Amino acid sequence: MHQMTLAEIARGLADKKFSSEELTKVLLARITQLDPQLNSFISLTEDLAIEQAKAADARRANGESGALLGAPIAHKDLFCTQGIRTSCGSKMLDNFKAPYDATVVAKLAAAGAVTLGKTNMDEFAMGSANESSWYGAVKNPWNLEHVPGGSSGGSAAAVAARLLPAATATDTGGSIRQPAAFTNLTGLKPTYGRVSRWGMIAYASSLDQGGPLARTAEDCAILLQGMAGFDPNDSTSIDEPVPDYSASLGESLQGLRIGVPKEYFSAGLDPRIAELIQNSIQQLQKLGAVIKEISLPNMQHAIPAYYVIAPAEASSNLSRFDGVRFGHRCENPENLIDLYKRSRGEGFGAEVQRRIMVGAYALSAGYYDAYYLKAQKIRRLVKNDFMAAFNEVDIILGPTTPNPAWKLGAKNSDPVAAYLEDVYTITANLAGLPGLSMPAGFVDGLPVGVQLLAPYFQEGRLLNVAHQYQLNTDWHTRTPTGF
Ligand code: GLN
C-alpha cells in the first residue's frame, strides 16, 4: 500500500479498494516503525489524521470526489497548523502552537487531504542539508550516512522512504528542488506569488515560495492544484486563475525548445552528473524536443547576491522573535536588553545567528549601498538574463546540484562550501521563476536531479515535460533499499 502514488491512491479510493482510514493507519504504523532511522518528522498528528481520514471517507460515501480527498500528506514544519506545534526546526518555536492554519494548510484540508504530521527542516529553512534543525539531522534513505538535502529534508526523506506519497515544502533558494534531487523525488517551486505565503513562517519574504514534493510530476500536479491560488491575506499573492495542472500533462514535446546554458557545465559540476544531464537531454530529444545552447552571463554573481539578500530579509523577519510575544523566553531576565539577548542567544542556533549578523550588517547605514543595493542590482541582471533566454526557448534545462548528497557533517565547519552548492537553484528564486527537479539517474548509489525552469506561471509546462520524461524513463520509480 505504501508504494502507491497520490494518483494511484485517488483511483483506489474512488474504486473503494480501501478507505482513507485504512491507508492512514498503514502509513502511521510505517512512520512509527521506520522513521527512527531517518528523523524526518518533528511531530506526528495521529489523532488529527484519523479524524480527517474518517471525515474524508464520509465525504466520499456522500458522493464527493477529488484527487486529494482522503490523501495522506505531511506539512513542512513552517506551515502554521492550528493548535499543533509549528517549530520551524528551531528551539525558539519549540513551544509554539500556531493559533491558526496557514492558507496552504487550510486549502489542502478543505480538499480533504489527511495530515500525518509535521516534517523536520533546517532551522528557519536556512540550510541545504537539514543539519541545522534543533531536532537533529535527517538521514537520506538512499544512504543513511548522507544528508537528504535541505531545507525541506524531512519532507523529502519521508516521501522518498515511502512513509507517505507527498508532502508540502518551501523553496527560498532551492529547498524543494535540491532535496528532491538528493532523494530521487520530483519537486516544484512555483512562480513567486502563485502559492500563498500566509501562515508560512518567513525566512526571506521576497524569495520564499511553497510547493509540492512527490515521487512523480503527476503527483506534483495534484498537490500543487490544492496549494495554488490567490489569497487576499498575502499582499504578494497574484490574482491569476489557476489552470488545471493535471490536464496539462498530455502534451507532446514535439518542437519544444529547450535551452541549455553553457555556464552550467563549467568547473564545479561533477562530470558524472554532467553525463546524466546529457542523457536526459538525449531522452527529451527523442521525444521531439529541440536543444539550443544559451547563456546566462550573470549567473556567477547570483550566490553572493542571494547570500546578501536572503540574510538581510531574514534579519528583519526574525526580529519578531524577541522572547516577549511568543517563542523561547530566557529564565529570570535582569532587564529588557538581557531578555532580548538571552532569549535570542538561547533560542536561535549557530547558522541562524550567523545569517542575522550578516543581514543586519549588510543593511546597516554605510554598508547598505555597497551590499544590499548592489545585490538588488545583480538580482535584476539575473532576471534580465532569463527574460532574454525565454525569448528564444520554452524551458531551460540543467543540473539541479553540482554534486550528489554529501556525507553528514562534511560541510559543517565551512558554511560557504554549503552555500556554493546552491549555484543552480537560487537564480530562479532571485527572478521569481518556477522550477522543477526530477530524477535523472544515480552516482555511487545516490540520486541525481535534472532541473527545468520555465517562464512565469508556466508550472503546467514544467509538469508536462517532466511527466513525458517519466513516461519514458524509470528513475523516479526506484525505491531505496530497506524502505
Ligand atoms: N540553501 C539555501 C539557504 O540556505 C536555500 C534554503 C531554502 O531554500 N530555504 O538559504
Residues whose N, C-alpha, C, O or C-beta is under 5 A from the ligand:
A	BS01	LIG	A125 M126 G127 S128 S151 T170 D171 T172 G173 G174 S175 D422
